[in-house]
């Protein structure tokens, strides 16, 4: 679905940008141009951004079981 009509940015492109490391609206504005013209897409873009950030699993620590203990 097209989120930003002015710059032809889709929800898929926003999710791909998040997968590449973007995590804020400021970064989306700078890198994709989201919400830089009329601004009507800002709330939808924020929702897509937040939903995709929430859906990502972030691994901060790995633990390994001792093979002998298993």
Buried (B, 14 or more C-beta within 10 A) or exposed (E): EBBBEBBEBBBEBBBEBBEEEBEEBEBBBEEBBBBBEEEEBBEBBBEBBEEBBEEEEEEEEEEEEEEEEE
